Amino acid sequence: MLKWLWLSVLVVAMDQASKQVIAASMSLYDSLAVVPFLRLTYVHNSGAAFSLLSDAGGWQRWLFAGLAIVIGGGIGIWLGRLEKRQKLLAVSLALILGGAVGNLIDRLMYGYVIDFIDVYYRSWHWPAFNVADTAISIGVVLMLLDSLLDARREEERAD
Protein backbone atom coordinates (compact mmCIF):
# COMPACT_ATOMS: atom_id res chain seq x y z
CA MET A 1 0.00 0.00 0.00
CA LEU A 2 2.97 2.30 -0.48
CA LYS A 3 1.03 3.75 -3.40
CA TRP A 4 -0.57 6.06 -0.80
CA LEU A 5 2.73 7.86 -0.17
CA TRP A 6 1.67 10.43 -2.79
CA LEU A 7 -0.80 11.66 -0.16
CA SER A 8 2.02 12.08 2.36
CA VAL A 9 4.05 14.02 -0.21
CA LEU A 10 1.02 16.23 -0.97
CA VAL A 11 0.54 16.98 2.74
CA VAL A 12 4.23 17.89 3.14
CA ALA A 13 4.11 20.14 0.06
CA MET A 14 0.92 21.92 1.17
CA ASP A 15 2.23 22.28 4.73
CA GLN A 16 5.61 23.67 3.74
CA ALA A 17 4.16 25.98 1.09
CA SER A 18 1.59 27.43 3.50
CA LYS A 19 4.24 27.98 6.18
CA GLN A 20 6.53 29.72 3.70
CA VAL A 21 3.71 32.04 2.59
CA ILE A 22 2.92 32.93 6.20
CA ALA A 23 6.57 33.47 7.16
CA ALA A 24 7.20 35.62 4.06
CA SER A 25 4.08 37.75 4.34
CA MET A 26 3.63 38.22 8.10
CA SER A 27 5.80 39.23 11.02
CA LEU A 28 5.95 37.00 14.07
CA TYR A 29 2.75 37.37 16.15
CA ASP A 30 0.94 39.29 13.39
CA SER A 31 -2.69 38.31 13.15
CA LEU A 32 -5.21 38.64 10.33
CA ALA A 33 -8.95 38.00 10.70
CA VAL A 34 -10.37 35.61 8.11
CA VAL A 35 -13.88 34.93 9.46
CA PRO A 36 -15.40 35.66 12.90
CA PHE A 37 -13.92 32.49 14.47
CA LEU A 38 -10.68 32.13 12.49
CA ARG A 39 -7.52 34.21 12.29
CA LEU A 40 -4.15 33.68 10.69
CA THR A 41 -1.69 34.29 13.52
CA TYR A 42 2.00 33.64 12.89
CA VAL A 43 3.67 31.92 15.86
CA HIS A 44 6.62 29.63 16.55
CA ASN A 45 6.01 26.48 18.57
CA SER A 46 9.18 24.96 20.03
CA GLY A 47 7.14 22.33 21.89
CA ALA A 48 4.88 19.52 20.80
CA ALA A 49 1.11 19.50 20.42
CA PHE A 50 -0.52 22.36 22.34
CA SER A 51 2.99 23.78 23.02
CA LEU A 52 3.86 20.93 25.39
CA LEU A 53 7.43 21.48 26.70
CA SER A 54 7.80 24.68 24.66
CA ASP A 55 9.78 26.33 27.45
CA ALA A 56 12.06 23.33 28.16
CA GLY A 57 15.25 25.03 27.01
CA GLY A 58 15.92 23.50 23.58
CA TRP A 59 16.55 19.80 24.24
CA GLN A 60 12.93 19.05 23.27
CA ARG A 61 13.75 19.94 19.64
CA TRP A 62 15.88 16.82 19.33
CA LEU A 63 13.52 14.65 21.38
CA PHE A 64 10.55 15.53 19.16
CA ALA A 65 12.63 15.23 15.98
CA GLY A 66 13.85 11.79 17.04
CA LEU A 67 10.35 10.67 17.93
CA ALA A 68 9.05 11.88 14.57
CA ILE A 69 11.76 9.94 12.73
CA VAL A 70 11.13 6.72 14.68
CA ILE A 71 7.34 6.98 14.48
CA GLY A 72 7.49 8.00 10.81
CA GLY A 73 9.64 4.95 10.05
CA GLY A 74 7.20 2.73 11.92
CA ILE A 75 4.26 4.20 10.02
CA GLY A 76 6.10 3.68 6.73
CA ILE A 77 6.69 0.01 7.58
CA TRP A 78 3.05 -0.39 8.70
CA LEU A 79 1.84 1.24 5.50
CA GLY A 80 3.99 -1.09 3.42
CA ARG A 81 2.50 -4.15 5.13
CA LEU A 82 -1.18 -3.24 4.69
CA GLU A 83 -3.44 -5.35 2.55
CA LYS A 84 -5.13 -3.81 -0.52
CA ARG A 85 -8.52 -3.87 1.21
CA GLN A 86 -7.25 -1.60 4.01
CA LYS A 87 -7.63 1.63 2.04
CA LEU A 88 -9.06 3.78 4.84
CA LEU A 89 -6.23 2.78 7.19
CA ALA A 90 -3.72 3.47 4.39
CA VAL A 91 -5.14 6.98 3.88
CA SER A 92 -5.07 7.66 7.63
CA LEU A 93 -1.45 6.51 7.95
CA ALA A 94 -0.39 8.51 4.88
CA LEU A 95 -1.96 11.67 6.36
CA ILE A 96 -0.27 11.11 9.72
CA LEU A 97 3.07 10.43 8.05
CA GLY A 98 2.82 13.54 5.87
CA GLY A 99 1.96 15.70 8.86
CA ALA A 100 4.79 14.27 10.94
CA VAL A 101 7.30 14.89 8.15
CA GLY A 102 6.00 18.43 7.58
CA ASN A 103 6.54 19.35 11.22
CA LEU A 104 9.84 17.45 11.35
CA ILE A 105 11.20 19.60 8.53
CA ASP A 106 10.41 22.75 10.53
CA ARG A 107 11.88 21.34 13.70
CA LEU A 108 15.15 20.38 11.97
CA MET A 109 15.45 23.60 9.93
CA TYR A 110 14.37 26.17 12.53
CA GLY A 111 14.19 24.49 15.93
CA TYR A 112 10.47 25.21 16.10
CA VAL A 113 7.30 24.54 14.13
CA ILE A 114 5.53 27.35 12.30
CA ASP A 115 1.87 27.54 13.36
CA PHE A 116 -0.66 30.01 12.02
CA ILE A 117 -4.23 28.72 12.17
CA ASP A 118 -5.95 30.35 15.15
CA VAL A 119 -9.49 29.13 15.89
CA TYR A 120 -11.31 30.99 18.65
CA TYR A 121 -14.61 31.85 20.27
CA ARG A 122 -14.77 35.22 22.01
CA SER A 123 -11.67 35.24 24.27
CA TRP A 124 -11.09 31.45 24.13
CA HIS A 125 -8.45 30.34 21.62
CA TRP A 126 -7.55 26.82 20.56
CA PRO A 127 -3.75 26.49 20.42
CA ALA A 128 -2.49 27.63 17.01
CA PHE A 129 -1.82 24.84 14.51
CA ASN A 130 -0.88 24.27 10.86
CA VAL A 131 -1.63 22.11 7.82
CA ALA A 132 0.55 19.25 9.13
CA ASP A 133 -1.32 19.22 12.44
CA THR A 134 -4.62 19.19 10.54
CA ALA A 135 -3.49 16.20 8.45
CA ILE A 136 -2.40 14.33 11.59
CA SER A 137 -5.74 15.03 13.30
CA ILE A 138 -7.76 13.92 10.26
CA GLY A 139 -5.56 10.84 9.98
CA VAL A 140 -6.18 9.89 13.61
CA VAL A 141 -9.96 10.36 13.20
CA LEU A 142 -9.90 8.19 10.06
CA MET A 143 -7.86 5.56 11.91
CA LEU A 144 -10.46 5.47 14.70
CA LEU A 145 -13.24 5.24 12.12
CA ASP A 146 -11.42 2.37 10.41
CA SER A 147 -11.08 0.60 13.74
CA LEU A 148 -14.81 0.99 14.46
CA LEU A 149 -15.74 -0.22 10.99
CA ASP A 150 -13.36 -3.16 11.35
CA ALA A 151 -14.94 -4.11 14.68
CA ARG A 152 -18.39 -3.93 13.09
CA ARG A 153 -17.28 -6.18 10.22
CA GLU A 154 -15.87 -8.68 12.71
CA GLU A 155 -19.21 -8.72 14.59
CA GLU A 156 -21.11 -9.30 11.36
CA ARG A 157 -18.81 -12.21 10.43
CA ALA A 158 -19.27 -13.75 13.88
CA ASP A 159 -23.09 -13.70 13.58
N, C-alpha and C positions, 0 to 999 in steps of 0.2 A: 504493500500500500504506500510505497514511497512516492507514488505518482501524486500524492497530495502535498508534497513539499512545495509545489508552486504556490499554494495558499500561504505557506510560511514566508516564502520570498515576497509575496505581495504585501503581507502584513508588515514585514521589515521595511520595504520600500515606502509604503504609505506612512509608517511611523516616522522614519528618518526624514522624509520629505516634509511632513507637517512640522516636525521639530525645527528643521532648518528655516522654514518660512517664519515661524514664530520668533526664533532667535535673531533672524535678520531684520525683522520688521518691528520688533518691540524691545523695549528696555526691560531689564529685570524688574519684576513686580508691577509692570504696566498692566492695566486691565481694560478690556473693551467689552461693553455690553453687546450681546448678540440677540437674545430674547429675554423676557422678564425673569427667567430662572437659570440663565446660562451666560457666563462671561468667559472670554479668553483672558487668562491671567498667567503671565509668564513667571514661573518659579523654578528653582533648582531643588531637587530632592536627593539628599545624600544618603537617605535611609532606604528602607524597603517600603512595602505597602503601608499607606497611611503615615508615612514618615517615621516608621519604626526605626529606632537607633540613629536618627538623623544627626544627633548631637554627640555621637560616640567618639569623635576625635579622628576619624579617617580610616581606622582599621576595618570598618564595616564595608568599605568599598571592595576590598579584596575578598572578604567573606561572601558577600552577595554575588560578586563576579564568579567566584569558585562554585558556589551553589548553582548558579545559572548554567555554568558549563557542565557540571555533573548531571543536573536534572535535564538539561537539554539533550545531552548524550543518551540518557535513559529514555527520554521520550522518542528520540530518533530510532533507537533500537526497538522500542515498543511498536512504533509506527511501522517499521519494517517487518514485524512479525504478525501484523494483523491479517485476518482473512479478508477476502474480497467483499464479503457480506457485511463487514463491520465499517460501513461508510461513515455513519454518524460519529463513531468513535474516532475514525481517521481524521475527519474534519475538526473535531474538538482538539485532538492532539496537535494537528498542524497549526491551529490558531494559537494554542498555548506556546508551542515552540517558537512561532514567529514573534509573539509578544515578548517572550523571554530573551530572544536574540536582539530584538529592537532595544530593549532596556539595557542589555549587556553591552551593546555598542556604546551607548552613552556613558555607562559606568566606566568602561575601559578608556574611552577618549577623554572624558571630562572629570571623572570622579564623582559625578552626580547624574541623575536622570532629569531630563527636561520634561516638566509637566506644564499643562496650560489649559486644560478643560476644567472649569470651575462651575459646578452645579450648586445652586443654593435656593433657599426659601427664606425670605426676610433676612434675618441676621445669621441663620444657620447655613454653614457651608460644608459640603462634602469635601474631603481632602482632594486637592487638585490631582488630575490624572492625565493620561495621554492615550494615543491610539494603541500602543502596545498593551497598556493596562486594560483597555476595552476589549482587545482581542483575547487576552488571557481570561477575563471575566466571562465573555461569551463562550469561550472554549470550555470553561469549568461548568457552566450551565448546561451546555450540550452534552458534556460527559455525564452529568447527573441524569439528564433526560435519557441518554442511552442506557444507563444502568437501570433506570425504572422500566424502560421498554423491554430490556433484556429479562428483567425479573418477571414481567408480565408474560412474555413469551414462554419462559420456563414453567410458569403456572399453567398456561394453556396446554403445554405438552404433557404435563403431569396428569391433567384431567382426562 
